[in-house]
């Protein structure tokens, strides 16, 4: 299993979850855990995914996620778990 962390932030709108999950499913990525919230019209979601079965290299997957975010008006970041962990250590 190769884990990655995906964050989605932006103004809430219809279809954010659907578009994000559809992209991941089409790419062969399995969602392991997901948390989302909306605070005063701002959408925030964090996912832990397994990219071991991805149909493309990680860099291409991350770029595709960013493009999907731009298309729906949110910011999507996709990071390998070990990079995310190192960036968020106290």
C-alpha positions as CSV (number, residue, x, y, z in Angstrom):
1,X,0.0,0.0,0.0
2,X,1.3,3.5,-0.9
3,X,-0.6,6.2,0.8
4,X,-1.1,9.8,-0.2
5,X,-2.9,12.7,1.4
6,X,-5.3,14.9,-0.6
7,X,-6.6,18.2,0.7
8,X,-9.4,20.2,-1.0
9,X,-10.2,23.8,0.1
10,X,-12.4,26.5,-1.4
11,X,-15.8,28.0,-1.6
12,X,-18.5,25.4,-1.3
13,X,-20.3,24.5,-4.5
14,X,-22.3,21.5,-5.9
15,X,-20.2,18.6,-7.1
16,X,-16.8,19.0,-5.3
17,X,-16.9,15.6,-3.7
18,X,-18.4,14.0,-6.8
19,X,-15.8,15.4,-9.2
20,X,-12.9,14.6,-6.9
21,X,-14.0,11.0,-6.2
22,X,-14.8,10.4,-9.9
23,X,-11.3,11.5,-10.9
24,X,-9.7,9.2,-8.3
25,X,-11.9,6.2,-9.3
26,X,-11.0,6.7,-12.9
27,X,-7.3,6.8,-12.0
28,X,-7.5,3.6,-10.0
29,X,-7.0,5.2,-6.6
30,X,-8.8,3.8,-3.6
31,X,-10.1,6.2,-0.9
32,X,-9.1,4.8,2.6
33,X,-10.5,7.6,4.8
34,X,-12.2,10.9,4.2
35,X,-13.3,13.9,6.3
36,X,-15.1,17.0,5.1
37,X,-16.7,20.0,6.6
38,X,-18.3,23.3,5.5
39,X,-17.7,26.4,7.6
40,X,-19.5,29.6,6.5
41,X,-19.6,28.6,2.9
42,X,-16.0,27.3,2.8
43,X,-15.5,23.6,1.9
44,X,-12.6,21.7,3.5
45,X,-11.8,18.0,2.8
46,X,-9.0,15.7,3.6
47,X,-8.6,12.2,2.2
48,X,-6.1,9.4,2.8
49,X,-5.9,7.3,-0.4
50,X,-4.0,4.3,-1.6
51,X,-2.2,5.1,-4.9
52,X,-0.6,1.6,-5.3
53,X,-3.1,0.8,-8.0
54,X,-2.9,4.1,-9.8
55,X,-3.0,3.9,-13.6
56,X,-0.5,6.7,-13.9
57,X,2.7,8.0,-12.2
58,X,2.2,10.0,-9.0
59,X,3.3,13.3,-10.5
60,X,0.7,12.9,-13.3
61,X,-2.0,12.0,-10.7
62,X,-1.2,15.1,-8.6
63,X,-1.2,17.4,-11.6
64,X,-4.6,16.0,-12.7
65,X,-6.0,16.6,-9.2
66,X,-4.8,20.2,-9.3
67,X,-6.4,20.6,-12.7
68,X,-9.7,19.1,-11.5
69,X,-9.6,21.6,-8.6
70,X,-9.1,24.5,-11.0
71,X,-12.1,23.3,-13.1
72,X,-14.4,23.3,-10.1
73,X,-13.0,26.4,-8.3
74,X,-11.1,24.9,-5.4
75,X,-7.5,24.1,-4.5
76,X,-6.6,20.5,-4.5
77,X,-3.2,19.3,-3.3
78,X,-2.0,15.7,-3.4
79,X,1.1,14.7,-1.5
80,X,2.8,11.4,-0.7
81,X,2.1,10.4,2.9
82,X,5.8,10.6,3.9
83,X,6.1,14.2,2.5
84,X,2.9,15.3,4.2
85,X,4.0,13.8,7.5
86,X,7.4,15.5,7.4
87,X,5.9,18.9,6.5
88,X,3.4,18.7,9.4
89,X,5.7,17.5,12.2
90,X,5.9,19.7,15.2
